[in-house]
Amino acid sequence: MDGIGHSWLGSTFSSWCRMAWNATNHAHDAEQALTAQSAQSKTFQQNQDQLTQRLAQAEQTNAQMQGELNLVGSKLKLTEGQVAVARKQVKQERADYTKKLTDVETTLATKASTDAVNAIGTDVNGVKTDLDATKGSLQQCAASTEN
């Protein structure tokens, strides 16, 4: 080979090395992003489970309070004034319960769905696979140029 051939080969090999280095960096970044997304997905699932449990507890408490109110009302033969107060309290309790339920539903609606987070993770895995394949090709090219 003449000087120009060596120069071209050296320049091409240098370009391949830079491309391999960039591909490795991109693969590392994609792997870190996937790890972070997995942690976010786990946290989201835990938060969703906690909210679901709280909602179930609130519903159970509401049902118990309604039953107790009915029992007390029947046993004490409440007067009209007392019935009005009791109804007002029940109405307030229902309004509070409805507000809490709406707040929980709104909170759940604003969170990213688990499917969306998993889809992003799949996209990152695809990019990582492509980068790994490119890295392997570049390593093979580098190895063949060394021979």
PyMOL commands that set and color helices and strands:
alter all, ss='L'
color gray80, all
select helices_A, chain A and resi 3-76+80-110+114-146
alter helices_A, ss='H'
color red, helices_A
deselect
rebuild
show_as cartoon
